[in-house]
Every structure is written in structure tokens, then in C-alpha cells.
Amino acid sequence: MKACPAKPSDHFEFFAELDLLCALSTCPGGDLSVPLWGPDAGDPLEVCHPVGVEVYRPDPALLAGWTPRERAAFRNTHGLRAASWDHGPTS
């Protein structure tokens, strides 16, 4: 595997339209730039770095005129429908 291409300034940002629970995980092997097994194996903790998380509440003035979107109507099936097929003649 190659080393992780992420840089310290890399980030992502999103806007949640409703309360949400998030989980963040990074590879437990650090950036994988050191062998994790075999005779040359190193300690992955040497290449592990903390991940920062910041949560902001937007200024209410920024939300003026914004209305939440209508809830999706997929009824917990995420748009999937059971397959239907012709069973052929019944006897």
C-alpha cells in the first residue's frame, strides 16, 4: 500500500439539515508507510496522527430564508423494491 496522500491542511465540510450522529475512523495502521508485518515491521503508532473535529452552529442570519427540505419518501427501503417476475402457469 502507498502512504496516505492527505496533508495537514486537508479537510471536509458539510451542512447537516437535521440533528445527526457521525462516526469518524481512520486506518488503524497509520499512513501505511511502514511495514506492519514481517522482519522489517515497524510500530504504526509512529505514523499515526490525531484527527481533529470541529462542530459549528451557523449564525442564524446566514439561515434567513432557508427552509429544510422535505423528508424523502422512500419509506426506509432507500428506493428499493422487491423483484417481481412471472411465476409461469400454476397447476
DSSP file (Angstrom, degrees, kcal/mol; ACC not computed):
  #  RESIDUE AA STRUCTURE BP1 BP2  ACC     N-H-->O    O-->H-N    N-H-->O    O-->H-N    TCO  KAPPA ALPHA  PHI   PSI    X-CA   Y-CA   Z-CA
    1    1 A M              0   0    0      0, 0.0     2,-0.2     0, 0.0     3,-0.1   0.000 360.0 360.0 360.0 152.6    0.0    0.0    0.0
    2    2 A K        -     0   0    0      1,-0.1    31,-0.1    31,-0.0     2,-0.0  -0.524 360.0 -91.7 -90.3 160.7    1.0    3.6   -0.6
    3    3 A A        -     0   0    0     -2,-0.2    29,-0.2     1,-0.1    -1,-0.1  -0.359  54.6 -88.4 -67.1 152.4    1.3    6.3    2.1
    4    4 A C        -     0   0    0     27,-0.7    -1,-0.1     1,-0.1    27,-0.1  -0.396  28.7-147.2 -63.1 133.8   -1.8    8.4    2.6
    5    5 A P        +     0   0    0      0, 0.0    -1,-0.1     0, 0.0    -2,-0.1   0.497  59.3 119.9 -82.4  -1.5   -1.9   11.4    0.3
    6    6 A A        -     0   0    0      2,-0.0    -2,-0.0     1,-0.0     0, 0.0  -0.329  49.2-154.5 -66.9 144.2   -3.7   13.6    3.0
    7    7 A K    >   -     0   0    0      1,-0.0     3,-2.2     4,-0.0    -1,-0.0  -0.813  30.9-104.1-114.7 158.0   -1.9   16.7    4.1
    8    8 A P  T 3  S+     0   0    0      0, 0.0    -2,-0.0     0, 0.0    -1,-0.0   0.786 120.3  51.9 -53.4 -29.8   -2.4   18.5    7.5
    9    9 A S  T 3  S+     0   0    0      2,-0.0    -3,-0.0     0, 0.0     2,-0.0   0.575  83.8 113.3 -85.6  -7.2   -4.5   21.3    5.9
   10   10 A D    <   +     0   0    0     -3,-2.2     2,-0.3     2,-0.0    -4,-0.0  -0.355  39.6 149.5 -65.2 142.9   -6.9   18.8    4.2
   11   11 A H        -     0   0    0      2,-0.0     2,-0.3    -2,-0.0    -2,-0.0  -0.972  34.7-139.0-159.6 168.0  -10.4   18.9    5.5
   12   12 A F        -     0   0    0     -2,-0.3     2,-0.4     2,-0.0    -2,-0.0  -0.975  14.7-162.6-134.8 155.5  -14.0   18.4    4.5
   13   13 A E        +     0   0    0     -2,-0.3     2,-0.3     2,-0.0    -2,-0.0  -0.993   9.9 174.4-137.9 139.0  -17.0   20.4    5.5
   14   14 A F        -     0   0    0     -2,-0.4     2,-0.5     2,-0.0    -2,-0.0  -0.978  25.7-132.5-144.3 160.7  -20.7   19.6    5.4
   15   15 A F        -     0   0    0     -2,-0.3     2,-0.5     2,-0.0    -2,-0.0  -0.961  19.1-150.8-114.8 119.2  -24.0   21.2    6.5
   16   16 A A        -     0   0    0     -2,-0.5     4,-0.1     1,-0.1     3,-0.0  -0.799   5.5-162.0 -93.5 126.0  -26.4   18.9    8.3
   17   17 A E  S    S+     0   0    0     -2,-0.5     2,-0.3     2,-0.1    -1,-0.1   0.509  77.8  21.8 -85.1  -4.5  -30.1   19.9    7.8
   18   18 A L  S    S-     0   0    0     50,-0.0    -1,-0.0     0, 0.0     0, 0.0  -0.957 105.5 -67.5-151.1 166.5  -31.1   17.8   10.9
   19   19 A D        -     0   0    0     -2,-0.3     2,-0.3     1,-0.0    -2,-0.1  -0.287  61.8-177.4 -57.1 141.4  -29.5   16.5   14.0
   20   20 A L        -     0   0    0     -4,-0.1     2,-0.5     2,-0.0    -4,-0.1  -0.996  29.4-140.2-149.3 149.5  -27.1   13.9   13.1
   21   21 A L        -     0   0    0     -2,-0.3     2,-0.3     2,-0.0    -2,-0.0  -0.945  27.0-169.6-109.6 126.6  -24.7   11.4   14.7
   22   22 A C        -     0   0    0     -2,-0.5     2,-0.4     2,-0.0    -2,-0.0  -0.879  11.9-160.1-118.9 149.4  -21.4   11.0   12.9
   23   23 A A        -     0   0    0     -2,-0.3     2,-0.4     2,-0.0    -2,-0.0  -0.989   7.7-163.4-124.7 138.7  -18.6    8.5   13.3
   24   24 A L        +     0   0    0     -2,-0.4     2,-0.4    27,-0.0    27,-0.1  -0.980  11.9 174.0-124.5 131.5  -15.1    9.2   12.0
   25   25 A S        -     0   0    0     -2,-0.4     2,-0.3     0, 0.0    -2,-0.0  -0.991  11.9-166.3-137.6 145.2  -12.5    6.5   11.6
   26   26 A T        -     0   0    0     -2,-0.4     4,-0.1    25,-0.0    25,-0.0  -0.869  46.3 -77.6-122.6 162.3   -9.0    6.4   10.1
   27   27 A C    >   -     0   0    0     -2,-0.3     3,-1.2     1,-0.2     5,-0.1  -0.366  35.5-139.4 -59.7 130.0   -7.0    3.4    9.2
   28   28 A P  T 3  S+     0   0    0      0, 0.0    -1,-0.2     0, 0.0     3,-0.1   0.623  97.1  69.2 -69.1  -9.6   -5.5    1.8   12.4
   29   29 A G  T >  S-     0   0    0      1,-0.3     3,-1.5    18,-0.0     5,-0.3   0.132 102.0-128.8 -93.0  21.5   -2.2    1.2   10.5
   30   30 A G  T <   -     0   0    0     -3,-1.2    -1,-0.3     1,-0.2    18,-0.2  -0.436  68.9 -29.7  67.5-141.6   -1.4    4.9   10.4
   31   31 A D  T 3  S-     0   0    0     16,-0.3   -27,-0.7    13,-0.2    -1,-0.2   0.343  81.7-123.3 -93.5   8.4   -0.5    6.1    6.9
   32   32 A L  S <  S+     0   0    0     -3,-1.5    -2,-0.1   -29,-0.2     4,-0.1   0.716  74.2 127.8  60.6  24.7    0.9    2.6    6.0
   33   33 A S        +     0   0    0     -4,-0.2    -1,-0.1    11,-0.1   -30,-0.1   0.525  64.2  60.0 -87.0  -4.9    4.3    4.0    5.1
   34   34 A V  S    S-     0   0    0     -5,-0.3     2,-0.1     8,-0.1     7,-0.1  -0.948  99.1-102.8-117.4 143.9    6.0    1.5    7.4
   35   35 A P        -     0   0    0      0, 0.0     7,-3.0     0, 0.0    -2,-0.1  -0.416  26.8-161.0 -62.2 136.3    5.7   -2.3    7.0
   36   36 A L  S    S+     0   0    0      5,-0.2     2,-0.3    -2,-0.1     5,-0.1   0.555  70.2  23.4 -97.8  -9.6    3.2   -3.6    9.6
   37   37 A W  S    S+     0   0    0      3,-0.0     3,-0.3     4,-0.0    -1,-0.1  -0.954  91.2  48.8-148.8 166.5    4.3   -7.3    9.4
   38   38 A G  S >  S-     0   0    0     -2,-0.3     3,-1.7     1,-0.2     0, 0.0  -0.336 102.4 -47.2  92.3-178.0    7.4   -9.3    8.5
   39   39 A P  T 3  S+     0   0    0      0, 0.0    -1,-0.2     0, 0.0     0, 0.0   0.755 137.6  47.5 -65.5 -24.9   11.0   -8.8    9.5
   40   40 A D  T 3  S+     0   0    0     -3,-0.3    -2,-0.1     2,-0.0    -3,-0.0   0.196  81.4 144.0 -99.2  16.5   11.1   -5.1    8.8
   41   41 A A    <   -     0   0    0     -3,-1.7    -5,-0.2    -7,-0.1     2,-0.2  -0.249  29.1-166.3 -61.0 140.4    7.8   -4.4   10.6
   42   42 A G        -     0   0    0     -7,-3.0    -8,-0.1    -5,-0.1    -1,-0.1  -0.680  32.8 -84.6-119.4 176.0    7.7   -1.1   12.5
   43   43 A D    >   -     0   0    0     -2,-0.2     3,-1.7     1,-0.2     4,-0.3  -0.734  30.6-154.8 -83.1 115.2    5.4    0.5   15.0
   44   44 A P  G >  S+     0   0    0      0, 0.0     3,-1.4     0, 0.0     4,-0.3   0.720  87.7  74.5 -65.0 -18.4    2.4    2.0   13.3
   45   45 A L  G >  S+     0   0    0      1,-0.3     3,-0.7     2,-0.2   -15,-0.0   0.766  83.5  67.9 -64.7 -22.8    1.9    4.5   16.1
   46   46 A E  G <  S+     0   0    0     -3,-1.7    -1,-0.3     1,-0.2   -16,-0.0   0.766 108.9  35.5 -67.5 -23.5    5.0    6.4   14.9
   47   47 A V  G <  S+     0   0    0     -3,-1.4     2,-0.3    -4,-0.3   -16,-0.3   0.281  93.6 107.5-113.7   9.3    3.0    7.4   11.8
   48   48 A C    <   -     0   0    0     -3,-0.7    -3,-0.0    -4,-0.3   -19,-0.0  -0.695  48.0-171.2 -86.7 141.0   -0.4    7.8   13.4
   49   49 A H        -     0   0    0     -2,-0.3   -19,-0.1     0, 0.0    -2,-0.0  -0.966  26.8-101.1-132.0 147.6   -1.7   11.4   13.8
   50   50 A P        -     0   0    0      0, 0.0     2,-0.5     0, 0.0     0, 0.0  -0.283  29.3-136.0 -66.2 153.5   -4.7   12.8   15.7
   51   51 A V        -     0   0    0    -27,-0.1     2,-0.3   -25,-0.0   -27,-0.0  -0.950  16.1-145.9-111.3 127.5   -7.8   13.7   13.8
   52   52 A G        -     0   0    0     -2,-0.5     2,-0.4     2,-0.0     0, 0.0  -0.721  11.9-168.5 -95.6 144.5   -9.5   17.0   14.7
   53   53 A V        -     0   0    0     -2,-0.3     2,-0.4     2,-0.0    -2,-0.0  -0.999   2.9-174.7-131.4 131.2  -13.2   17.6   14.6
   54   54 A E        -     0   0    0     -2,-0.4     2,-0.5     2,-0.0    -2,-0.0  -0.994   5.8-163.4-126.9 134.2  -14.9   20.9   14.9
   55   55 A V        -     0   0    0     -2,-0.4     2,-0.3     2,-0.0    -2,-0.0  -0.971  10.9-170.2-119.2 128.9  -18.7   21.5   15.0
   56   56 A Y        -     0   0    0     -2,-0.5    -2,-0.0     0, 0.0     0, 0.0  -0.883  20.7-142.3-119.0 148.3  -20.1   24.9   14.4
   57   57 A R        -     0   0    0     -2,-0.3    -2,-0.0     0, 0.0     0, 0.0  -0.957  35.0-123.9-103.9 119.8  -23.6   26.3   14.8
   58   58 A P        -     0   0    0      0, 0.0     5,-0.1     0, 0.0     0, 0.0  -0.255  28.6 -96.2 -65.6 151.5  -24.2   28.7   11.9
   59   59 A D    >>  -     0   0    0      1,-0.2     3,-1.9     2,-0.0     4,-0.7  -0.493  31.8-129.5 -61.5 126.6  -25.2   32.3   12.6
   60   60 A P  G >4 S+     0   0    0      0, 0.0     3,-0.9     0, 0.0     4,-0.3   0.795 106.9  64.5 -53.0 -29.4  -29.0   32.5   12.4
   61   61 A A  G >4 S+     0   0    0      1,-0.3     3,-0.9     2,-0.2    -2,-0.0   0.831  96.4  57.1 -64.0 -30.4  -28.7   35.4   10.0
   62   62 A L  G <4 S+     0   0    0     -3,-1.9    -1,-0.3     1,-0.2    -3,-0.0   0.743 105.5  51.5 -70.4 -21.9  -27.0   33.1    7.5
   63   63 A L  G X< S+     0   0    0     -3,-0.9     3,-2.4    -4,-0.7    -1,-0.2   0.395  76.7 130.8 -96.4   2.7  -30.1   30.8    7.6
   64   64 A A  T <  S+     0   0    0     -3,-0.9     3,-0.1    -4,-0.3    -3,-0.0  -0.365  80.9  11.5 -59.4 127.8  -32.6   33.6    6.9
   65   65 A G  T 3  S+     0   0    0      1,-0.3     2,-0.3    -2,-0.1    -1,-0.3   0.321  98.7 125.7  86.5  -8.7  -34.9   32.4    4.1
   66   66 A W    <   -     0   0    0     -3,-2.4    -1,-0.3     0, 0.0    -3,-0.0  -0.668  37.9-172.3 -84.8 136.5  -33.6   28.8    4.3
   67   67 A T        -     0   0    0     -2,-0.3    -3,-0.0    -3,-0.1     0, 0.0  -0.985  29.0-106.5-126.0 141.2  -36.2   26.1    4.8
   68   68 A P        -     0   0    0      0, 0.0     3,-0.1     0, 0.0     2,-0.1  -0.240  41.0-104.9 -61.1 152.0  -35.4   22.4    5.4
   69   69 A R        -     0   0    0      1,-0.1     2,-0.1     3,-0.0     3,-0.1  -0.370  41.5 -91.8 -73.5 157.5  -36.0   20.1    2.5
   70   70 A E        -     0   0    0      1,-0.1    -1,-0.1    -2,-0.1     3,-0.1  -0.450  50.8 -97.7 -68.8 142.2  -39.0   17.7    2.5
   71   71 A R        -     0   0    0     -2,-0.1    -1,-0.1     1,-0.1     2,-0.0  -0.337  45.5-100.6 -61.7 139.5  -38.3   14.4    4.1
   72   72 A A        -     0   0    0      1,-0.1     3,-0.3    -3,-0.1    -1,-0.1  -0.317  24.0-142.5 -62.0 143.5  -37.5   11.7    1.5
   73   73 A A        +     0   0    0      1,-0.2    -1,-0.1     2,-0.1    -2,-0.0  -0.105  66.1 114.1-100.9  35.0  -40.5    9.4    0.8
   74   74 A F  S > >S-     0   0    0      4,-0.0     3,-1.9     1,-0.0     5,-0.6   0.489  71.7-136.3 -87.9   0.1  -38.6    6.1    0.4
   75   75 A R  T 3 5 -     0   0    0     -3,-0.3    -2,-0.1     1,-0.3    -1,-0.0   0.848  64.1 -59.4  49.9  45.8  -40.1    4.5    3.5
   76   76 A N  T 3 5S+     0   0    0      1,-0.1    -1,-0.3     3,-0.0    -3,-0.0   0.596 123.4  96.9  64.9  13.9  -36.9    3.1    4.8
   77   77 A T  T X 5S-     0   0    0     -3,-1.9     3,-2.2     3,-0.0    -2,-0.1   0.391  86.1-131.0-108.2   1.3  -36.2    1.0    1.7
   78   78 A H  T 3 5S-     0   0    0      1,-0.3     3,-0.1    -4,-0.1    -3,-0.1   0.813  70.8 -55.0  53.6  34.1  -33.9    3.6    0.1
   79   79 A G  T 3 <S+     0   0    0     -5,-0.6    -1,-0.3     1,-0.3     2,-0.2   0.421 103.4 136.5  85.1  -2.1  -35.9    3.3   -3.2
   80   80 A L    <   -     0   0    0     -3,-2.2     2,-0.4    -6,-0.1    -1,-0.3  -0.529  33.3-166.7 -80.9 145.8  -35.5   -0.5   -3.5
   81   81 A R        -     0   0    0     -2,-0.2     3,-0.1    -3,-0.1     2,-0.1  -0.964  30.3 -98.9-128.5 148.8  -38.5   -2.6   -4.5
   82   82 A A        -     0   0    0     -2,-0.4     2,-0.0     1,-0.1     0, 0.0  -0.384  47.5-104.8 -64.2 140.8  -38.9   -6.3   -4.3
   83   83 A A        -     0   0    0     -2,-0.1     2,-0.4     1,-0.0    -1,-0.1  -0.366  34.3-156.8 -65.4 144.5  -38.2   -8.0   -7.6
   84   84 A S        +     0   0    0     -3,-0.1     2,-0.3    -2,-0.0    -1,-0.0  -0.968  17.9 166.0-123.3 144.3  -41.3   -9.2   -9.5
   85   85 A W        -     0   0    0     -2,-0.4     2,-0.6     3,-0.0    -2,-0.0  -0.975  43.5 -93.1-151.5 161.6  -41.3  -12.0  -12.1
   86   86 A D        -     0   0    0     -2,-0.3    -2,-0.0     1,-0.1     0, 0.0  -0.695  27.6-162.0 -80.8 119.7  -43.7  -14.2  -13.9
   87   87 A H        -     0   0    0     -2,-0.6    -1,-0.1     1,-0.2     0, 0.0   0.508  36.5-129.3 -80.6  -3.8  -44.0  -17.5  -12.0
   88   88 A G        -     0   0    0      2,-0.0    -1,-0.2     0, 0.0    -3,-0.0  -0.254  52.8 -19.3  82.2-176.4  -45.4  -19.2  -15.0
   89   89 A P        -     0   0    0      0, 0.0     2,-0.3     0, 0.0    -3,-0.0  -0.325  63.5-138.7 -65.9 144.9  -48.6  -21.3  -15.1
   90   90 A T              0   0    0      1,-0.1    -2,-0.0    -2,-0.0    -3,-0.0  -0.795 360.0 360.0-101.3 148.0  -50.0  -22.6  -11.9
   91   91 A S              0   0    0     -2,-0.3    -1,-0.1     0, 0.0     0, 0.0   0.417 360.0 360.0-112.9 360.0  -51.3  -26.1  -11.6
